[in-house]
């Protein structure tokens, strides 16, 4: 199974929340994030080492097209839009 990971979850992972860290360790599917999530994480960066840590985390995942994210959030045919975005990336 593939997952679209939201900013809040990535923040919890960066903070070391055990349940979130375990999820990332045990997940076998592809993890996706949106460009919006990337921007939200980087805007909140306070220093270079924190920025590098975030970028390293994002490198382990794939960026999903913005329109698929919008469709998922608006619940407008989310599965088809998400699958289309995955095939195109």
N, C-alpha and C positions, 0 to 999 in steps of 0.2 A: 504494500500500500504506500502511496505517496502522500506527503503532507505539505501544506502551505503553512509556514510558521510565522506567527505575528510578532510584532515588536515586543510586546509584553513578555512573551515566552522566551525570546532571546535575551532580554534583560535579566530574567530570572536565571537563565543558564549562566550568563556572565557573572551573576552574583553567587553562583554555586548552589542554588536550591536543589536539594538531593533528588526530588521526584522528577524534576526537569532534566537534570544531568543523566539520571537513569534512563529516561525516555530516549534521549539522544544516543546513549550507549547501546540500547537494546533495539532501536529502530532499524529495520532492514530496508525500508523503502527509500525513495529519493526525497530529500528535504528541499523545499523551495522557500524563497523569500521574495518580497516585492521590492521594487526600487524605492517605494515610499518607506518601507521598513529600513532599508539601507540608509536612507537620508535621515530618518528619525534617530537611528543609532549613532550616526556620525556627528550629527548636530549636537548631541549630548556629550560628546567627547571632551575630556578636560586636558588630556596630555597625549603625547606621541605613543607611549607604550599602550595606553588604553585603546587608541585608534588602531594600532597594529593588532591587538588582541581581537578586536571586532572584525577587522578585515580577514584575519586568519580563520575566524569562525565562519564568516560568509563564504570563504573559498571552499569550504567543505560542503556547501549547498549550491543550489542553482537559482538564478534569478528568473522569475516568471513574468510574463508580459503584463503590463499595467491593466489592460482592458480585461484580462481574465480575472484579475484581482477585483476590479470594480464589479464584474458580473457576479463573482462569488459573494461579495459583500452585499450586493443588491438582490441576490438570490434569483437572478435572471438566467436560467439555464446554466447553472454553475458548473455542472459536471462536463457538459459538452464544451463550454468555453475553456475550462481548465485543461481538458484533454487536448483541445486544439492548440492551446498555448504550449503544452508540453511537446507535442509533435513538431511545432515550429521552432522550438529552442534547441 
